[in-house]
Every structure is written in structure tokens, then in C-alpha cells.
């Protein structure tokens, strides 16, 4: 078969390399050729070579079935109370803290902070957005979320080693 025929059939073969022995064999990958090569990970799109280890500080602990049940119970109380607060159009941190303290949920540490915007967000006004971020934490269990005009978020998840329930605003 001629090189022209191979190209016409969709092959990209150097005519000098084709022989009676069959098509050229693929070359080994750089990982196979170099045992010290590090797997850069696989996944869709452009993946940072050390993305997983660079973001390890954000990883949250798993929670047990009992912790999930307790978290779901607390989340239902929080959702109802903050739902009433949101209906009253009150989104500030002080009101949110009073609402959550009034629930008197034992053994949970409460944190409430005003909604903030990372410094790199130059597209927003200098005024902080309406809303508050909250977390109720008991050991590795978090019931956290936020309250703002457009939504009420209440979720149950595990705490992270580095920051507990509320991920810090960066930059």
C-alpha cells in the first residue's frame, strides 16, 4: 500500500516506517519510560498538577449516621427559625445570632459572621452584601449555611481540620 493510500484512509504514517511487519507500534508513554514520573491526575478539563494536595486543607471529615440524624434534626429547627426571620426581611448577623441562640441547641458552638466579599471582587459595591453566614458545630458535625435576600441555605456536613465549619474568605 502506498503512503498516499494510507493518508487517504486516515492514517498518518511515515512511508519510511511502513514495512511488511505491520503498522508502527506506539511509543511507550513518558510515565512508563520514566518510573519517577508523577501521575498528574486525570479528570475533565485543565487540572492543576497538585490541585488535590493544595486544597487538602478544605477537605471535610465524614460524619456517622448518628451525627447525620442529629444534624438533620438541628437543621430542621434552624431552617424553620431562619425561614421566619427571612420572611421578616431581616438578614443581618446580629438578628441571625439572636434567632439561633433562642433555639438553645445544646452542645453546639455558634458562629455568625456578616456576609463578606473577597477583596478580588472589584465588580461589587464597597458596601457589604445583605446577609449572614452561620455555623453550629459539635465536634466534627456542622450545621451551617447562610441567610440572604435571595436564599436560605442550611446544610449538614463534616468539619474541616483547618477551619472547622466556615471556610475563611480568601484574599
C-alpha positions as CSV (number, residue, x, y, z in Angstrom):
1,X,0.0,0.0,0.0
2,X,1.4,3.4,-0.8
3,X,1.8,6.3,1.6
4,X,-0.8,8.2,-0.4
5,X,-3.3,5.4,0.1
6,X,-2.6,5.3,3.9
7,X,-3.1,9.1,4.2
8,X,-6.4,8.8,2.2
9,X,-7.6,6.1,4.6
10,X,-7.0,8.4,7.6
11,X,-3.6,7.1,8.6
12,X,-0.7,9.3,9.3
13,X,2.2,7.0,8.7
14,X,5.7,7.9,7.6
15,X,6.3,5.9,4.4
16,X,9.8,5.1,5.5
17,X,8.5,3.4,8.7
18,X,5.9,1.2,7.0
19,X,7.1,-2.3,6.2
20,X,5.8,-5.8,5.8
21,X,5.9,-6.2,9.6
22,X,2.7,-4.2,10.0
23,X,1.9,-0.7,11.3
24,X,4.3,1.1,13.5
25,X,4.0,0.3,17.2
26,X,3.1,3.1,19.6
27,X,5.9,4.5,21.7
28,X,5.8,4.0,25.4
29,X,4.3,6.8,27.4
30,X,6.6,9.1,29.4
31,X,5.3,7.6,32.7
32,X,6.1,4.1,31.6
33,X,9.5,5.2,30.2
34,X,10.3,7.1,33.4
35,X,9.3,5.3,36.6
36,X,9.9,8.5,38.6
37,X,7.3,10.5,36.6
38,X,4.4,11.6,38.7
39,X,0.8,11.0,37.7
40,X,-0.6,14.4,37.0
41,X,-4.1,13.2,37.7
42,X,-6.9,12.6,35.4
43,X,-10.1,14.4,35.0
44,X,-12.0,16.7,32.8
45,X,-10.5,20.0,31.7
46,X,-7.4,21.7,32.8
47,X,-6.4,20.1,36.1
48,X,-3.7,21.7,38.3
49,X,-0.8,19.2,38.9
50,X,-1.1,19.5,42.7
51,X,-4.7,20.7,43.0
52,X,-5.7,17.9,45.4
53,X,-2.9,18.4,47.8
54,X,-3.0,22.2,47.6
55,X,-6.7,22.1,48.6
56,X,-6.4,19.4,51.2
57,X,-7.0,22.0,53.9
58,X,-10.6,22.3,52.7
59,X,-11.4,18.6,53.0
60,X,-14.1,17.9,55.4
61,X,-14.4,14.9,57.7
62,X,-17.1,12.3,57.1
63,X,-19.9,12.1,59.6
64,X,-21.6,9.0,61.1
65,X,-25.2,8.0,60.5
66,X,-26.0,9.1,64.1
67,X,-24.3,12.5,63.5
68,X,-26.2,12.9,60.2
69,X,-29.5,12.2,62.1
70,X,-28.7,14.7,64.8
71,X,-27.5,17.2,62.2
72,X,-30.8,16.8,60.2
73,X,-32.8,17.4,63.4
74,X,-30.9,20.6,64.2
75,X,-31.0,21.7,60.5
76,X,-34.8,21.4,60.6
77,X,-35.0,23.7,63.6
78,X,-32.6,26.2,62.1
79,X,-34.4,26.2,58.7
80,X,-37.8,26.9,60.4
81,X,-36.4,29.7,62.6
82,X,-34.4,31.4,59.9
83,X,-37.2,30.9,57.4
84,X,-39.4,33.1,59.7
85,X,-36.5,35.6,60.0
86,X,-36.1,35.7,56.2
87,X,-39.8,36.2,55.7
88,X,-39.5,39.3,58.1
89,X,-36.7,40.5,55.7
90,X,-34.0,40.6,58.4
91,X,-30.7,39.4,57.1
92,X,-28.1,40.9,59.5
93,X,-25.7,38.9,61.6
94,X,-26.9,40.2,65.0
95,X,-30.5,39.2,64.3
96,X,-29.3,35.8,62.9
97,X,-27.3,35.2,66.1
98,X,-30.3,36.1,68.3
99,X,-32.5,33.8,66.3
100,X,-30.1,30.9,66.6
101,X,-29.3,31.4,70.3
102,X,-33.0,31.4,71.0
103,X,-33.2,27.8,69.8
104,X,-31.0,26.8,72.8
105,X,-29.4,23.9,70.9
106,X,-27.2,22.1,73.5
107,X,-23.6,21.2,72.9
108,X,-23.2,23.2,69.7
109,X,-20.8,26.1,69.3
110,X,-22.4,29.0,67.4
111,X,-20.6,31.3,64.9
112,X,-22.3,34.0,63.0
113,X,-20.5,36.5,60.7
114,X,-21.7,39.1,58.3
115,X,-21.7,38.2,54.6
116,X,-18.5,39.4,53.0
117,X,-17.0,39.7,49.6
118,X,-13.4,38.6,48.8
119,X,-11.1,41.6,48.0
120,X,-10.5,40.4,44.4
121,X,-14.2,41.0,43.6
122,X,-13.9,44.5,42.3
123,X,-17.3,44.3,40.5
124,X,-19.4,44.8,43.6
125,X,-20.1,47.9,45.6
126,X,-18.0,48.8,48.6
127,X,-21.0,48.1,50.8
128,X,-21.1,44.5,52.2
129,X,-23.9,42.4,50.8
130,X,-27.0,41.8,52.9
131,X,-26.8,38.5,54.8
132,X,-25.0,36.4,57.4
133,X,-23.1,33.2,57.4
134,X,-23.7,30.9,60.4
135,X,-22.4,27.6,61.8
136,X,-23.4,25.4,64.6
137,X,-20.6,23.0,65.4
138,X,-20.5,19.9,67.7
139,X,-17.2,18.1,67.4
140,X,-16.9,17.2,63.7
141,X,-20.5,17.9,62.9
142,X,-21.5,21.2,61.2
143,X,-24.9,22.6,60.6
144,X,-24.1,25.7,58.6
145,X,-25.1,27.9,55.8
146,X,-26.2,31.5,55.1
147,X,-29.3,33.7,55.1
148,X,-29.7,36.4,52.4
149,X,-32.5,38.0,50.4
150,X,-32.2,35.6,47.6
151,X,-31.9,32.4,49.6
152,X,-31.7,30.5,52.8
153,X,-29.0,27.7,52.8
154,X,-28.9,25.2,55.7
155,X,-26.6,22.1,55.3
156,X,-25.3,19.3,57.4
157,X,-21.6,18.3,56.8
158,X,-18.4,17.4,58.5
159,X,-15.9,20.0,59.8
160,X,-12.5,20.6,58.2
161,X,-9.3,20.4,60.2
162,X,-8.0,23.8,59.3
163,X,-11.1,26.0,59.8
164,X,-14.0,24.0,61.3
165,X,-17.3,24.8,59.7
166,X,-17.0,28.1,57.9
167,X,-14.3,28.4,55.2
168,X,-12.4,31.6,55.6
169,X,-12.8,34.3,52.9
170,X,-9.6,34.4,50.9
171,X,-7.8,37.5,49.6
